[in-house]
Amino acid sequence: MSDTYLKTAFQNWMSRQKKSNGEPYKKGTINAYTTALKNAAAKLEIEDLNEKDLFRITSSNTFEEIYKKITSAPNFHEVDLAAGNRAFSNSLIQYEKFLKEFEQPSCWIFQGNPKYYDVIGAVQDLDEITWAVNQNKKQIKKDDKVYIWLSGSNAGIVASGTILNDPYMAEPDEEDPYNRSEQLNREPYLAVDIELDRKFIDPVVERSTLLKDDRTKRMEILTYPGATNFRVTPEQEVVIESIIDGTYHHVPINGQPEPHPQTVPDKKRYWMYAPGEGSRMWEEFYNKEIMGVGWDGLGDLTQYSTKEAMKEKMKEIYGEEFSYKNAGHLTWQFANEMKIGDIVFVKKGLKKIIGRGEVSSEYRYDSIRNEYKHIRSVNWTHKGEWDHEGQIVLKTLTDITPYRDYYKKLEEMFDIEQSEITSDIEPTQYPEYTVDDFLSEVYMNEDQYNTLKSLLLRKKNLILMGAPGVGKTYAAERLAYSIIGAKDTSRVMTIQFHQSYSYEDFIMGYRPTERGFSLTKGPFYEFCKEAEPEDEQPYFFIIDEINRGNLSKIFGELLMLIESDKRGKELRLLYSDEQFSVPKNVYIIGMMNTADRSLAMIDYALRRRFAFFEFAPAFESEGFKLYQENIANSSFDRLIDMIIALNKAIDEDASLGSGFRVGHSYFSTDQEIDQDWLEELVEYELVPLLNEYWFDESSKIEYWSSKLRGAIRD
């Protein structure tokens, strides 16, 4: 018999099976089958049945022989009836199916983080690669198929291959040239060797594509990415292969007709630019209607796939003694981030603006030029000399788009109309975001989601309450996206209140400048003005730590205007002779920390204008349990059990209560959960939290700190 024990693997397999009516098996049924397979055979008293615990049988051929002995036993029907609902006979049928599937080659996704390992480099250079096995240790086996997944912003499949052996203990390779982390695989670790048969380098199967397809939207790698090894179902494998071979046909989520993508204006970007040292190239650039940057030794910048690659080439050409941080940023932005239609302000020194123009071409490398060979065409609209208020940034090229008031003042210098400043270039297509996406990312059931959505749409102002780590901010943004129907970041703004925040910061007020004071508009004023013309489209203003600020002082006369039945009503603003209203399509979501003793509760005048929804730790939710199951880390499991016990103690503590419970977000991560990760979480996040909670009860701190540390020890 094999040393492999398949109890957990069988339970996981059963949780994915469906009955003939299409319903999943209930947890009680799975437990009954598990108990029968483990214990019932011993009651048959079959003399030549060497293995009474059937989970130790891993061969379908062996099980077929044992199955005949079991069902032929004189008291089989008696034992079967005693198990209840024929759990024994039914479990034997299911276990036989399970073993046959278990023996067939499976399909997996193995994930690599480029921060810790040079996945692309290894795939490019190697035909055989060793990969850690941290999850599904008993299911991964020789001859299984594997897709190699690159994590990060450009996530997707970059290679595929076949597993050459069953998992074994691999010795760490301290000379591994692709290892970028001092902590990665420094001790013997469980691993398999993979023969790579296809290499794509750039992700050919992208995460965004899989998320939008009804057949793949709930893949393990998408819903619980904080692991290394993920199961791929046969249906998901068919979809992946169709993408690779070019025969892919998109299946919209829920079988609905494919919606038109949400489109909103993609605002221009604004740049401050120096045309050479001392602006010496300005006359030539203006006359030839171009702009350019140096570092000609790099050659055509389109050959570099990353900013890091540019900096490495600079070190090779110009010397290793510098980091080339700013230089690499300059060349990357000029070639990749600047777009047609962007506005460029030309500077001279630190006090003068000498021109303005609009980018009219993509980047190109002009090898004929003697210098400044990295070029873009520009329609120069202004040339002259204008005084700049204050000191201009030093760098050759700076993206000033985040500083809206600043670039507006620069445009006003050239008498550019406001309508031109905000003119559209090309529409941006935002990825679709549905209720199903929300429910797959936030540990909440559909009834809770419907309540949350209804409260917000009815009241227009909603506060999410809870201790740190229960996912308030994460849920707020995704609630907004789910109502919009897309991840439309142009209609969602997030700010944070603090003790010094004021009406002048929030709405408008006078700010000091070099020449005195100027009236500056705040984020809520600007957001309402952006939402006003699109009164049929919902806009969401999210306020983190809403109870950290003096709310009456911050909202001022808007305290009345935010009420749901006062939307559209106008009042004169304090600092401006202007009638202002809060549009009906603006929804306010605030987050309130219930565990900070230094914070006051919301005052009653504001309280009646908001609905309140309490977020609780979601360790018992179906979503978190599935996340935990996919991590498959016994130390992590013990820690979660201890946190549940800790939360019960906190809830029953008269000085604390439910608002101080430890949230699940502490444990939700895209990183690999290993011993180092767990120890850092306990020592530098959880124990300090206990010190704050029970600052005057050292015995409780010592007791629970010891419990948490003990939970993660093997």
C-alpha positions in Angstrom: 0.0 0.0 0.0 1.1 3.6 -0.6 2.0 6.0 2.1 -0.4 8.5 0.5 -3.5 9.2 2.5 -6.4 10.5 0.4 -9.0 11.6 2.9 -8.6 15.4 2.4 -8.2 14.9 -1.4 -11.5 12.9 -1.5 -13.4 15.5 0.6 -12.1 18.3 -1.7 -13.1 16.3 -4.8 -16.6 15.6 -3.4 -17.1 19.3 -2.7 -16.8 19.9 -6.4 -19.2 17.1 -7.5 -22.8 17.5 -8.4 -25.7 15.2 -7.8 -28.0 14.1 -10.7 -30.3 17.0 -10.1 -27.3 19.4 -10.5 -27.1 20.3 -6.8 -23.8 20.1 -4.9 -23.3 17.5 -2.1 -24.0 18.9 1.3 -21.3 19.0 3.9 -23.1 16.5 6.1 -23.3 14.0 3.2 -19.6 14.4 2.5 -18.8 13.8 6.2 -21.0 10.7 6.3 -19.1 9.3 3.2 -15.8 10.1 4.8 -16.6 8.4 8.1 -17.9 5.3 6.2 -14.8 4.9 4.1 -12.5 5.3 7.1 -14.4 3.1 9.6 -17.1 0.9 8.1 -14.8 -1.8 6.5 -13.5 -2.8 9.9 -17.0 -3.8 10.9 -17.2 -6.4 8.1 -14.5 -8.6 9.8 -13.1 -9.7 6.4 -10.0 -11.8 7.3 -7.9 -11.1 4.2 -8.8 -7.4 4.0 -5.4 -5.9 5.0 -6.4 -2.3 4.9 -9.5 -1.3 6.8 -9.1 2.5 6.3 -10.0 2.7 2.6 -8.3 6.2 2.2 -5.0 4.4 2.2 -5.9 2.7 -1.1 -4.7 4.8 -4.0 -5.0 2.4 -6.9 -8.3 2.0 -8.7 -7.3 -1.6 -9.7 -6.6 -2.5 -6.1 -9.8 -0.9 -5.0 -11.8 -2.8 -7.6 -10.6 -6.1 -6.0 -11.3 -4.8 -2.5 -14.8 -3.5 -3.5 -15.8 -7.1 -4.5 -14.7 -8.4 -1.1 -16.5 -5.7 0.7 -19.8 -6.0 -1.1 -19.7 -9.8 -0.8 -19.3 -9.8 2.9 -22.3 -11.5 4.7 -23.0 -8.4 6.9 -22.4 -5.7 4.2 -26.0 -4.7 4.0 -26.3 -4.5 7.8 -23.3 -2.3 8.0 -24.5 -0.2 5.1 -27.9 0.4 6.7 -26.2 1.3 10.0 -24.2 4.0 8.3 -27.5 5.7 7.4 -28.9 6.5 4.0 -26.7 3.8 2.5 -23.7 6.1 3.1 -21.3 3.1 2.9 -22.4 1.8 -0.5 -22.7 5.2 -2.0 -19.3 6.3 -0.7 -17.7 3.2 -2.3 -19.1 4.2 -5.7 -17.9 7.8 -5.3 -14.4 6.7 -4.1 -14.0 4.5 -7.1 -14.8 7.4 -9.4 -12.4 9.6 -7.4 -9.6 7.1 -7.8 -10.0 6.8 -11.5 -9.9 10.6 -11.9 -7.0 10.7 -9.4 -4.9 8.4 -11.7 -5.6 10.4 -14.8 -3.2 13.2 -15.7 -4.4 16.4 -14.1 -3.9 20.0 -15.2 -2.4 22.8 -13.0 -1.3 26.4 -13.0 2.0 27.1 -11.2 2.4 30.7 -10.3 5.7 32.7 -10.1 6.1 36.2 -8.7 8.7 38.2 -10.8 9.5 40.2 -7.6 11.1 37.0 -6.2 11.9 35.0 -9.2 12.9 35.9 -12.8 10.1 33.8 -14.4 10.5 35.2 -17.9 14.3 34.7 -17.8 14.0 31.2 -16.6 11.4 30.3 -19.2 13.5 31.8 -22.0 16.7 30.0 -21.0 15.6 26.6 -19.7 14.0 23.6 -21.2 13.5 22.0 -17.7 12.6 23.9 -14.6 12.1 23.0 -10.9 9.0 24.4 -9.2 7.9 24.4 -5.6 4.8 22.4 -4.6 3.1 24.2 -1.7 -0.6 23.2 -2.3 -2.3 20.1 -3.6 0.8 18.1 -2.5 -1.0 14.7 -2.8 -2.7 15.4 -6.1 0.1 16.8 -8.2 1.9 13.9 -9.9 4.1 12.7 -12.7 2.7 13.3 -16.3 0.4 16.1 -15.1 0.1 19.1 -17.4 1.2 22.5 -16.1 0.8 26.1 -17.2 3.4 28.6 -15.9 1.7 31.8 -14.7 3.4 35.1 -14.3 1.8 37.2 -11.5 1.7 41.0 -11.3 0.1 43.7 -13.4 0.7 41.8 -16.7 -0.5 38.5 -15.2 -1.1 35.5 -17.4 0.3 32.2 -18.8 3.8 32.4 -20.3 4.6 28.7 -20.8 3.3 25.1 -20.5 4.9 21.8 -19.8 4.7 18.3 -18.3 5.6 17.2 -14.8 8.5 14.7 -14.9 8.2 13.2 -11.4 6.1 13.0 -8.3 6.8 15.7 -5.7 10.2 15.2 -3.9 12.3 17.1 -1.4 14.6 19.4 -3.5 17.8 20.9 -2.1 18.0 24.7 -2.4 20.2 26.0 -5.3 22.1 28.9 -3.9 23.6 29.6 -7.3 20.2 29.9 -9.0 20.7 33.0 -11.3 16.9 33.6 -11.5 16.3 33.8 -7.8 15.7 37.4 -6.7 14.9 36.8 -3.1 17.1 35.8 -0.1 14.1 34.0 1.5 12.9 32.0 -1.5 13.6 28.2 -1.2 16.6 28.5 1.2 15.8 25.3 2.9 14.9 21.9 1.4 11.4 22.1 -0.1 8.9 20.0 -1.9 9.1 20.4 -5.7 8.6 18.8 -9.1 10.6 19.1 -12.3 8.8 20.4 -15.4 9.7 19.9 -19.0 8.7 23.0 -20.9 7.2 22.3 -24.3 5.7 25.8 -25.2 7.1 29.2 -24.3 5.1 32.4 -24.9 7.3 34.9 -23.1 4.6 37.6 -23.2 1.4 36.3 -21.5 -0.6 34.7 -24.3 -3.5 33.9 -21.9 -4.1 37.0 -19.9 -5.8 37.3 -16.6 -8.2 39.9 -18.0 -9.5 37.5 -20.7 -10.1 34.7 -18.2 -12.0 37.0 -15.8 -14.5 38.1 -18.6 -15.4 34.5 -19.7 -18.2 32.7 -17.9 -16.3 29.4 -18.0 -13.1 30.7 -16.4 -14.1 33.7 -14.2 -13.9 31.5 -11.0 -10.6 29.8 -11.7 -8.6 29.3 -8.5 -5.8 31.5 -9.8 -8.3 34.4 -10.2 -10.3 34.0 -7.0 -7.6 33.0 -4.5 -4.3 34.0 -6.0 -2.2 33.9 -2.8 -0.7 30.5 -3.5 1.7 28.6 -5.8 -0.2 25.7 -7.3 -3.8 25.9 -8.6 -6.2 23.3 -10.1 -7.4 23.7 -13.7 -10.7 21.9 -14.6 -11.0 20.1 -17.9 -13.4 22.9 -19.2 -11.0 25.6 -18.1 -8.1 23.8 -19.9 -10.2 23.7 -23.1 -10.7 27.4 -22.9 -7.0 28.1 -22.3 -5.9 25.9 -25.2 -8.4 27.6 -27.5 -6.8 31.0 -26.6 -3.4 29.6 -27.3 -4.3 28.1 -30.7 -6.3 31.0 -31.9 -9.8 29.3 -31.9 -11.1 31.0 -28.8 -14.7 32.2 -28.7 -15.7 34.4 -25.8 -18.6 33.3 -23.6 -20.1 36.3 -21.8 -20.7 36.0 -18.1 -24.0 34.4 -17.1 -24.7 33.7 -20.8 -25.9 37.3 -21.3 -25.3 39.1 -24.6 -21.9 40.7 -24.5 -22.3 44.3 -23.3 -20.9 47.3 -24.9 -17.8 48.3 -22.9 -18.1 51.3 -20.6 -16.4 54.2 -22.2 -15.4 57.5 -20.6 -13.2 60.3 -21.8 -9.5 59.6 -21.4 -8.2 63.0 -20.1 -5.1 64.5 -21.6 -1.9 64.3 -19.7 0.2 67.4 -19.1 4.0 67.5 -19.1 6.7 69.9 -18.1 9.7 69.6 -20.4 13.2 71.0 -20.9 14.5 71.0 -24.5 18.2 70.2 -23.7 20.6 71.7 -21.3 19.7 75.4 -20.8 16.9 74.8 -23.3 19.5 75.0 -26.1 17.5 72.8 -28.5 14.3 74.9 -28.3 14.7 76.9 -31.5 15.5 73.8 -33.6 12.7 71.8 -32.0 10.2 74.6 -32.5 11.1 75.1 -36.1 11.0 71.4 -36.9 7.9 70.8 -34.8 9.5 68.1 -32.7 10.6 67.4 -29.2 13.4 65.1 -28.2 15.4 63.6 -25.3 18.9 62.3 -25.0 20.5 59.0 -24.1 21.0 58.2 -27.7 23.3 55.2 -26.9 20.3 53.2 -26.0 19.1 53.0 -29.6 15.5 52.5 -30.4 13.6 52.6 -27.1 10.8 50.3 -28.3 13.2 47.3 -27.9 13.0 47.5 -24.1 10.1 45.7 -22.5 10.6 47.3 -19.0 12.1 50.4 -17.4 14.6 48.1 -15.6 15.9 46.9 -18.9 16.6 50.5 -19.9 18.4 51.2 -16.7 20.5 48.0 -17.1 21.5 49.1 -20.6 22.5 52.5 -19.3 24.8 50.9 -16.7 26.4 48.9 -19.5 27.0 51.9 -21.7 27.6 54.8 -19.3 29.0 53.1 -16.2 27.9 51.1 -13.2 28.4 53.8 -10.6 25.0 55.4 -11.0 21.4 54.0 -10.6 20.0 55.9 -13.6 16.7 56.1 -11.7 15.6 59.4 -13.2 17.1 58.7 -16.6 15.4 55.4 -16.9 12.1 57.0 -15.9 12.5 59.8 -18.5 13.2 57.4 -21.4 10.4 55.0 -20.4 7.8 57.8 -20.0 8.8 59.5 -23.3 8.6 56.3 -25.3 5.6 54.5 -23.5 3.5 56.8 -21.4 3.3 60.0 -23.4 0.4 59.9 -25.9 -0.8 61.8 -28.9 -2.9 64.8 -27.7 -0.9 65.3 -24.5 0.0 68.9 -23.7 3.7 69.9 -23.2 4.8 73.0 -21.4 8.4 74.0 -22.3 10.5 75.5 -19.5 13.8 77.4 -19.4 15.6 77.4 -16.1 13.5 77.4 -12.9 11.4 80.6 -13.5 10.5 80.8 -17.2 7.9 79.1 -19.5 8.9 79.5 -23.1 6.4 77.4 -25.0 3.4 75.1 -25.2 2.4 72.4 -27.7 0.3 69.3 -28.3 2.0 65.9 -29.0 1.0 64.8 -32.5 2.9 61.5 -33.1 4.0 58.3 -31.4 7.6 57.9 -30.3 10.2 57.2 -33.0 14.0 56.8 -33.2 15.7 59.0 -35.7 19.1 57.5 -36.4 20.0 60.3 -38.9 20.1 63.0 -36.3 23.4 63.8 -34.6 21.9 64.1 -31.2 18.5 63.8 -29.4 17.5 60.9 -31.6 14.5 60.0 -29.5 11.8 62.1 -31.1 8.1 62.9 -31.1 6.3 65.3 -33.4 4.6 68.3 -31.7 2.2 71.0 -32.8 3.7 73.9 -31.0 0.9 76.4 -30.2 2.8 79.1 -28.3 6.3 80.5 -28.2 7.5 83.4 -26.1 8.5 84.0 -22.4 6.2 83.9 -19.4 7.1 84.2 -15.7 6.4 81.1 -13.7 5.1 81.5 -10.1 7.4 79.7 -7.8 10.2 77.3 -8.8 9.7 74.9 -11.7 10.6 71.2 -11.2 14.2 70.3 -12.1 13.7 67.1 -14.1 13.9 67.0 -17.9 10.4 65.6 -18.3 7.7 65.6 -15.5 4.1 64.4 -15.6 2.2 67.2 -13.9 -1.3 65.7 -14.6 -2.0 64.8 -10.9 -1.6 68.6 -10.1 -4.8 69.8 -11.6 -4.8 73.3 -10.3 -1.3 73.8 -11.4 -1.8 72.8 -15.1 -5.0 74.8 -15.2 -3.1 77.9 -14.1 -0.5 77.2 -16.8 -3.2 76.9 -19.4 -4.8 80.1 -18.3 -1.4 81.7 -18.9 -1.9 80.9 -22.6 -5.6 81.9 -22.5 -6.7 78.3 -23.2 -10.4 77.9 -22.6 -11.5 75.5 -19.8 -13.4 73.4 -22.4 -10.1 72.9 -24.2 -8.3 71.9 -21.1 -10.7 69.1 -20.4 -11.2 68.1 -24.0 -11.3 64.3 -24.8 -8.8 62.4 -26.8 -10.0 58.8 -27.2 -12.5 57.0 -25.0 -11.1 54.6 -22.5 -12.7 51.2 -22.2 -13.0 50.0 -18.6 -13.3 46.3 -17.8 -16.8 45.0 -17.0 -17.5 44.5 -13.3 -20.6 42.6 -12.2 -22.3 41.5 -9.0 -20.7 38.1 -9.5 -17.3 39.8 -9.6 -18.1 41.6 -6.3 -19.2 38.3 -4.7 -16.1 36.5 -5.8 -13.8 39.2 -4.4 -15.6 40.3 -1.2 -16.4 37.8 1.5 -20.1 38.5 1.5 -23.2 36.6 0.4 -25.8 37.9 -2.1 -28.4 38.9 0.4 -25.9 41.1 2.2 -24.8 42.6 -1.0 -28.4 43.4 -2.0 -28.9 45.1 1.4 -25.8 47.1 1.0 -26.6 48.3 -2.5 -30.2 49.1 -1.5 -29.1 51.2 1.4 -26.7 53.2 -0.7 -29.1 53.9 -3.6 -32.0 54.8 -1.3 -30.1 57.0 1.3 -27.3 58.2 -1.1 -25.0 58.3 1.9 -23.7 55.2 3.6 -21.1 54.5 6.3 -19.4 51.1 6.5 -18.4 50.5 10.1 -16.0 48.0 11.6 -12.6 47.3 13.1 -9.4 47.6 10.9 -9.0 44.6 8.6 -12.6 43.7 7.8 -12.3 45.0 4.2 -14.3 48.2 4.4 -12.3 50.2 1.8 -11.8 47.2 -0.5 -15.6 46.6 -0.4 -16.5 50.2 -0.9 -14.6 50.6 -4.2 -16.0 47.3 -5.5 -19.5 48.2 -4.5 -19.2 51.3 -6.6 -17.8 49.4 -9.6 -20.6 46.8 -9.3 -23.3 49.5 -9.5 -21.6 51.2 -12.4 -21.1 47.9 -14.1 -17.4 48.5 -14.9 -14.1 49.4 -13.1 -14.6 53.0 -14.2 -12.1 54.8 -12.0 -13.1 58.2 -13.5 -16.4 58.0 -11.6 -14.9 56.9 -8.2 -12.8 59.2 -6.0 -11.3 58.2 -2.6 -10.0 60.7 0.0 -9.1 60.3 3.7 -10.2 62.6 6.5 -7.8 63.5 9.4 -8.0 65.7 12.5 -6.7 68.8 10.6 -9.0 68.4 7.6 -11.3 71.4 7.0 -14.0 72.9 4.8 -11.2 74.8 3.0 -9.6 71.4 2.1 -12.9 69.7 1.2 -14.9 72.4 -0.6 -12.9 75.5 -1.3 -10.7 78.0 0.5 -7.8 80.5 0.2 -4.3 79.0 -0.1 -1.0 80.9 0.2 1.0 81.6 -2.9 4.2 83.5 -3.6 2.1 86.6 -4.3 -0.5 86.3 -1.6 -3.6 84.1 -1.5 -5.7 82.4 -4.1 -9.1 80.7 -4.0 -8.6 76.9 -4.5 -11.4 74.4 -5.0 -11.4 71.2 -3.1 -11.9 67.6 -4.2 -15.6 67.3 -3.3 -16.5 70.6 -5.2 -14.5 69.4 -8.3 -16.1 65.9 -8.1 -19.6 67.3 -8.0 -18.9 69.5 -11.0 -17.6 66.5 -12.9 -20.7 64.5 -12.1 -23.2 67.3 -12.8 -23.3 67.0 -16.6 -23.8 63.2 -16.5 -26.8 63.1 -14.3 -27.9 59.7 -15.5 -24.5 58.1 -14.5 -23.7 57.2 -10.9 -20.6 58.8 -9.3 -19.1 57.6 -6.0 -17.2 59.7 -3.5 -15.5 57.5 -0.9 -14.2 58.9 2.4 -11.8 56.8 4.4 -11.6 57.3 8.2 -14.7 59.6 8.0 -14.9 59.9 11.8 -11.3 61.2 12.1 -12.4 64.6 10.9 -14.7 67.3 12.5 -17.6 66.6 10.2 -19.7 69.6 10.9 -16.6 71.8 10.3 -15.7 70.0 7.1 -19.1 69.8 5.4 -20.3 73.2 6.5 -23.5 74.3 4.7 -23.3 71.0 2.6 -24.5 69.2 5.7 -28.0 69.9 4.4 -27.2 69.5 0.7 -26.1 65.9 1.0 -29.4 64.7 2.3 -31.2 62.4 -0.3 -34.2 64.7 -0.5 -32.1 67.9 -0.8 -30.0 66.8 -3.7 -30.2 69.4 -6.5 -31.2 72.2 -4.0 -28.8 75.2 -4.3 -27.1 77.2 -1.5 -24.6 80.0 -1.7 -21.0 78.9 -0.8 -19.1 80.4 2.0 -16.1 81.6 -0.1 -17.7 82.2 -3.4 -20.6 84.1 -4.8 -21.9 80.9 -6.3 -25.0 78.8 -6.0 -23.9 75.2 -5.4 -25.8 71.9 -5.2 -24.8 68.3 -4.7 -26.0 66.3 -7.8 -28.5 63.5 -7.4 -26.1 61.1 -9.0 -23.3 61.5 -6.4 -23.2 58.8 -3.7 -21.1 59.1 -0.6 -19.5 56.1 1.1 -17.7 56.6 4.3 -15.6 54.2 6.3 -15.6 54.3 10.1 -13.1 52.7 12.4 -14.8 51.3 15.5 -11.7 50.2 17.2 -9.8 53.5 17.7 -10.5 54.9 21.1 -9.1 58.3 20.1 -12.0 58.9 17.6 -15.3 60.4 18.4 -18.5 58.9 17.1 -20.4 60.6 14.3 -22.4 63.5 15.6 -26.2 63.2 15.6 -26.8 65.9 13.0 -24.7 63.9 10.5 -25.8 60.5 11.7 -29.4 60.9 10.5 -28.2 61.7 7.0 -26.3 58.4 6.6 -27.3 54.7 6.7 -24.9 52.5 8.6 -23.7 49.0 7.7 -21.4 47.0 10.0 -18.7 44.8 8.6 -17.6 41.8 10.6 -14.7 39.4 10.3 -15.6 36.8 7.5 -13.6 33.8 8.7 -16.7 31.6 8.6 -17.8 32.8 5.2 -17.9 30.3 2.3 -15.5 32.5 0.3 -12.8 32.7 3.0 -13.0 29.0 3.7 -12.4 28.3 0.0 -9.5 30.7 0.1 -8.1 28.9 3.1 -8.6 25.5 1.5 -6.6 26.6 -1.6 -3.7 27.8 0.6 -3.5 24.4 2.2 -1.2 25.4 4.9 -1.7 23.7 8.3 0.0 26.5 10.2 -2.3 29.1 8.6 -5.3 26.9 9.5 -4.2 26.7 13.1 -3.7 30.5 13.2 -7.2 31.1 11.8 -8.7 28.8 14.4 -6.9 30.8 17.1 -8.0 34.1 15.7 -11.6 32.9 15.8 -11.1 32.0 19.5 -9.4 35.4 20.1 -12.3 37.2 18.5 -14.8 35.5 20.7 -12.8 36.6 23.8 -12.6 40.2 22.4 -16.4 40.2 21.8 -17.1 39.1 25.4 -14.6 41.6 26.9 -16.6 44.4 28.5 -13.9 47.0 27.6 -13.8 46.0 24.0 -16.7 44.3 22.2 -17.5 43.2 18.6 -16.1 46.4 17.0 -12.6 45.4 18.1 -12.5 41.9 16.5 -9.5 41.1 14.2 -10.5 41.3 10.6 -9.9 38.8 7.8 -8.0 41.3 5.6 -4.9 40.7 7.8 -4.8 37.2 6.3 -5.8 38.0 2.7 -2.8 38.3 0.4 -1.6 37.7 -3.1 1.8 36.7 -1.7 2.9 33.2 -1.0 2.0 32.3 2.6 5.0 30.6 4.1 6.5 30.5 7.6 8.3 33.8 7.3 5.0 35.5 6.2 3.1 34.0 9.2 5.8 35.0 11.7 5.9 38.6 10.5 2.1 38.8 10.6 2.0 37.6 14.2 5.0 39.5 15.5 4.6 42.9 13.7 0.8 43.2 13.2 -1.3 41.0 15.5 0.8 41.2 18.8 1.1 45.0 18.6 -2.7 45.1 18.1 -3.2 43.1 21.3 -0.8 45.5 23.1 -3.0 48.4 22.1 -6.3 46.6 23.0 -5.2 45.4 26.4 -2.6 48.0 27.3 -3.6 47.8 31.0 -4.0 44.0 31.2 -0.6 42.4 30.6 -1.7 38.9 31.5 -4.2 38.8 28.5 -1.5 40.1 26.2 0.9 37.4 27.3 -1.7 34.7 27.1 -3.0 35.5 23.6 0.5 36.4 22.2 1.7 33.0 23.3 -1.4 31.3 21.7 -0.8 33.1 18.4 2.9 32.2 18.3 2.2 28.6 19.2 -0.4 28.3 16.5 2.1 28.8 13.7 4.8 26.5 15.1 5.0 23.1 13.5 
